[in-house]
Amino acid sequence: MGNFSTAEGSDSVALGSDAVASANGSVALGQGALADRQNSVSVGTVGAERQITNVADGVVAEGSTDAVTGSQLNQTNVRVDGVEDRIGDVENVAASAVTYDDETRSRVTLAGEDGTRLTNLARGAVSASSTDAITGGQLHGALQTTADALGGGAAVTAFGTISAPTFAIQGGNYFSVGDAFGALDAEISGLKQQVGDIDTAMRTSANRGDGAVASKDARTGAAASVTSAPATPVATPTGTDVANTDEVASAPDVQAEAGEARGGVTTTAAEDRASRGEIAGTSVESVHADSGDGSAVATVAEEPAAQGTDATADTAGSSRVSGVPTPASVSAPVAVDSAGTPIAGGAAAAPADAISADVRAYADSTATQAVSSANAYTDQRFAAFNDSFDTFKGDVERRFYDTDRRIDRQGAMGAAMLNMATSAAGIRTQNRVGVGVGFQGGESALSVGYQRAISDRATMTVGGAFSGDEKSIGVGAGFGW
């Protein structure tokens, strides 16, 4: 319907002048409308489109074929905008999120400019199989325990290290475990030497009998060993030593090979007992007996002394008993050393040797155990020190690395400021802006500055430089006349 309207397709409708419905089942509405698609409705043509207004909201549902209005589409657009904002937020969060370095999830690298500190961590489990992170408080506790075990004033420093202890050993101060145990080892070696000296002194011979010889030095306070055959007994009352007997036989003079004679044993008929001389390590008095016959039984002197028939003594502190008759009631003979201590003789020599061997074996065993225990303790402590030192070394290396980077940044900032200032120096305008870039040691910096010419004779300048977390700013003024 309409001038020059055409409905060419079957079951097609054309309303309006010049309207054309060329496709089957198509509808062309309005002047110049063209419906050239099958089963379609057209209200215009290309370049002459029309709006369809006053359309009721269509049903928005699966399978719906209703037309959707602008208001319905606006609601959808609002929701889509909200989704886009949320997606942007997610992208921002993802950019700052901590993620694994790769799909194996075996490593996470934090991207802090100067490293990243993890805080507010729970205390990790400390065990042989634990893989938990350890907090600074736990590490401080471990270091404090180590410092307490070391003693000597060792303490945990503010840098997470242990200060050196001070060990006092025999009047000397030592500032490490190794030095302290070295000093202890030296003291133990000295102790072993002293034990060896005691053992040597205990083996000093105190010989008795006809033709016997006393050899070596009996050290003060040391027991002497007897190595010769039993001497002829001396008649003495039971329970008393020879120096205090009431019946002592007469004997030849006492002779000293390495010195003067110390006096013989004399007898008188007045009394039946010996007159007692002083018995001491420094005494040179003789011992006298009043009656009886036989040989002298005891001598105490600083010089070597031999008593009895054919007796000789060759070193200081030696003593000799020999040539004494043997009554049936005579008790075992007794000899004394330089300190006046009775010395066992004859059959007692073997126990003395056994005691000497036991003392030496005990000293060797004790020293070996002490050194072994000290070495084990030292190894354990040094293992802990090595771990602490490795940690301290890593911390120092990191600090030096950070310092190097900061120095490079400062250098780059200085170069940037210089280039910014020189780049604006040749400009002859009232307002000037300069930009400079600097590089040093792999670090870069940016500098921006502004200068205002107040007059031909005065200027004011402000500028700043930036490099990572490092920033600097400066203000200046210039005058001329």
ChimeraX attribute file (.defattr): number of C-alpha atoms within 10 A of each C-alpha:
attribute: neighborCount
match mode: 1-to-1
recipient: residues
	/A:1	15
	/A:2	13
	/A:3	11
	/A:4	13
	/A:5	21
	/A:6	21
	/A:7	22
	/A:8	17
	/A:9	20
	/A:10	13
	/A:11	13
	/A:12	22
	/A:13	24
	/A:14	30
	/A:15	22
	/A:16	18
	/A:17	17
	/A:18	19
	/A:19	29
	/A:20	30
	/A:21	31
	/A:22	22
	/A:23	22
	/A:24	19
	/A:25	20
	/A:26	25
	/A:27	29
	/A:28	30
	/A:29	21
	/A:30	22
	/A:31	21
	/A:32	23
	/A:33	27
	/A:34	25
	/A:35	29
	/A:36	21
	/A:37	16
	/A:38	16
	/A:39	13
	/A:40	15
	/A:41	20
	/A:42	22
	/A:43	20
	/A:44	19
	/A:45	18
	/A:46	9
	/A:47	6
	/A:48	10
	/A:49	12
	/A:50	13
	/A:51	7
	/A:52	8
	/A:53	8
	/A:54	7
	/A:55	10
	/A:56	10
	/A:57	13
	/A:58	13
	/A:59	14
	/A:60	12
	/A:61	8
	/A:62	6
	/A:63	7
	/A:64	10
	/A:65	10
	/A:66	12
	/A:67	12
	/A:68	15
	/A:69	16
	/A:70	12
	/A:71	10
	/A:72	13
	/A:73	11
	/A:74	11
	/A:75	10
	/A:76	12
	/A:77	12
	/A:78	11
	/A:79	12
	/A:80	12
	/A:81	11
	/A:82	12
	/A:83	12
	/A:84	12
	/A:85	12
	/A:86	12
	/A:87	12
	/A:88	12
	/A:89	12
	/A:90	13
	/A:91	12
	/A:92	11
	/A:93	11
	/A:94	11
	/A:95	10
	/A:96	10
	/A:97	11
	/A:98	12
	/A:99	13
	/A:100	13
	/A:101	12
	/A:102	9
	/A:103	7
	/A:104	7
	/A:105	9
	/A:106	8
	/A:107	11
	/A:108	11
	/A:109	11
	/A:110	14
	/A:111	10
	/A:112	8
	/A:113	8
	/A:114	13
	/A:115	11
	/A:116	10
	/A:117	7
	/A:118	7
	/A:119	8
	/A:120	6
	/A:121	10
	/A:122	10
	/A:123	13
	/A:124	13
	/A:125	13
	/A:126	12
	/A:127	8
	/A:128	6
	/A:129	7
	/A:130	10
	/A:131	10
	/A:132	12
	/A:133	12
	/A:134	15
	/A:135	15
	/A:136	13
	/A:137	10
	/A:138	14
	/A:139	13
	/A:140	17
	/A:141	12
	/A:142	15
	/A:143	21
	/A:144	19
	/A:145	14
	/A:146	19
	/A:147	20
	/A:148	14
	/A:149	11
	/A:150	19
	/A:151	14
	/A:152	18
	/A:153	12
	/A:154	19
	/A:155	19
	/A:156	19
	/A:157	12
	/A:158	8
	/A:159	9
	/A:160	16
	/A:161	18
	/A:162	21
	/A:163	13
	/A:164	18
	/A:165	18
	/A:166	18
	/A:167	21
	/A:168	13
	/A:169	13
	/A:170	9
	/A:171	6
	/A:172	10
	/A:173	15
	/A:174	18
	/A:175	15
	/A:176	15
	/A:177	19
	/A:178	14
	/A:179	13
	/A:180	18
	/A:181	18
	/A:182	13
	/A:183	18
	/A:184	17
	/A:185	16
	/A:186	12
	/A:187	14
	/A:188	17
	/A:189	13
	/A:190	12
	/A:191	14
	/A:192	17
	/A:193	12
	/A:194	12
	/A:195	17
	/A:196	17
	/A:197	14
	/A:198	18
	/A:199	21
	/A:200	18
	/A:201	21
	/A:202	21
	/A:203	23
	/A:204	21
	/A:205	22
	/A:206	31
	/A:207	30
	/A:208	31
	/A:209	23
	/A:210	21
	/A:211	15
	/A:212	25
	/A:213	22
	/A:214	28
	/A:215	21
	/A:216	19
	/A:217	22
	/A:218	26
	/A:219	19
	/A:220	12
	/A:221	13
	/A:222	19
	/A:223	22
	/A:224	30
	/A:225	27
	/A:226	27
	/A:227	24
	/A:228	18
	/A:229	15
	/A:230	21
	/A:231	24
	/A:232	22
	/A:233	22
	/A:234	28
	/A:235	25
	/A:236	24
	/A:237	16
	/A:238	11
	/A:239	8
	/A:240	12
	/A:241	18
	/A:242	25
	/A:243	25
	/A:244	16
	/A:245	20
	/A:246	19
	/A:247	20
	/A:248	29
	/A:249	26
	/A:250	25
	/A:251	25
	/A:252	18
	/A:253	19
	/A:254	25
	/A:255	21
	/A:256	24
	/A:257	14
	/A:258	13
	/A:259	13
	/A:260	12
	/A:261	15
	/A:262	20
	/A:263	17
	/A:264	19
	/A:265	25
	/A:266	19
	/A:267	21
	/A:268	14
	/A:269	10
	/A:270	8
	/A:271	13
	/A:272	17
	/A:273	20
	/A:274	25
	/A:275	18
	/A:276	14
	/A:277	16
	/A:278	14
	/A:279	21
	/A:280	17
	/A:281	17
	/A:282	14
	/A:283	17
	/A:284	18
	/A:285	16
	/A:286	21
	/A:287	23
	/A:288	23
	/A:289	26
	/A:290	21
	/A:291	20
	/A:292	18
	/A:293	16
	/A:294	20
	/A:295	25
	/A:296	31
	/A:297	33
	/A:298	28
	/A:299	34
	/A:300	30
	/A:301	25
	/A:302	19
	/A:303	25
	/A:304	28
	/A:305	30
	/A:306	31
	/A:307	31
	/A:308	29
	/A:309	22
	/A:310	16
	/A:311	24
	/A:312	28
	/A:313	25
	/A:314	20
	/A:315	19
	/A:316	21
	/A:317	25
	/A:318	32
	/A:319	34
	/A:320	33
	/A:321	34
	/A:322	30
	/A:323	24
	/A:324	26
	/A:325	17
	/A:326	14
	/A:327	12
	/A:328	8
	/A:329	12
	/A:330	15
	/A:331	18
	/A:332	18
	/A:333	25
	/A:334	23
	/A:335	25
	/A:336	25
	/A:337	28
	/A:338	28
	/A:339	21
	/A:340	18
	/A:341	18
	/A:342	17
	/A:343	18
	/A:344	20
	/A:345	25
	/A:346	19
	/A:347	13
	/A:348	14
	/A:349	22
	/A:350	14
	/A:351	13
	/A:352	20
	/A:353	18
	/A:354	11
	/A:355	15
	/A:356	21
	/A:357	13
	/A:358	13
	/A:359	16
	/A:360	17
	/A:361	12
	/A:362	13
	/A:363	16
	/A:364	15
	/A:365	12
	/A:366	14
	/A:367	17
	/A:368	13
	/A:369	12
	/A:370	14
	/A:371	16
	/A:372	12
	/A:373	12
	/A:374	15
	/A:375	14
	/A:376	11
	/A:377	12
	/A:378	15
	/A:379	13
	/A:380	11
	/A:381	15
	/A:382	15
	/A:383	11
	/A:384	14
	/A:385	16
	/A:386	11
	/A:387	11
	/A:388	19
	/A:389	15
	/A:390	11
	/A:391	14
	/A:392	16
	/A:393	12
	/A:394	12
	/A:395	14
	/A:396	13
	/A:397	12
	/A:398	14
	/A:399	12
	/A:400	12
	/A:401	13
	/A:402	14
	/A:403	12
	/A:404	13
	/A:405	17
	/A:406	18
	/A:407	15
	/A:408	20
	/A:409	26
	/A:410	24
	/A:411	19
	/A:412	26
	/A:413	29
	/A:414	22
	/A:415	21
	/A:416	25
	/A:417	28
	/A:418	16
	/A:419	20
	/A:420	25
	/A:421	21
	/A:422	13
	/A:423	15
	/A:424	19
	/A:425	13
	/A:426	9
	/A:427	12
	/A:428	10
	/A:429	10
	/A:430	12
	/A:431	14
	/A:432	17
	/A:433	18
	/A:434	19
	/A:435	21
	/A:436	22
	/A:437	20
	/A:438	23
	/A:439	19
	/A:440	17
	/A:441	12
	/A:442	9
	/A:443	18
	/A:444	20
	/A:445	25
	/A:446	23
	/A:447	27
	/A:448	20
	/A:449	21
	/A:450	18
	/A:451	22
	/A:452	16
	/A:453	17
	/A:454	13
	/A:455	10
	/A:456	11
	/A:457	10
	/A:458	13
	/A:459	17
	/A:460	15
	/A:461	17
	/A:462	15
	/A:463	20
	/A:464	19
	/A:465	26
	/A:466	21
	/A:467	22
	/A:468	13
	/A:469	9
	/A:470	12
	/A:471	15
	/A:472	14
	/A:473	13
	/A:474	11
	/A:475	12
	/A:476	10
	/A:477	12
	/A:478	11
	/A:479	11
	/A:480	8
	/A:481	5
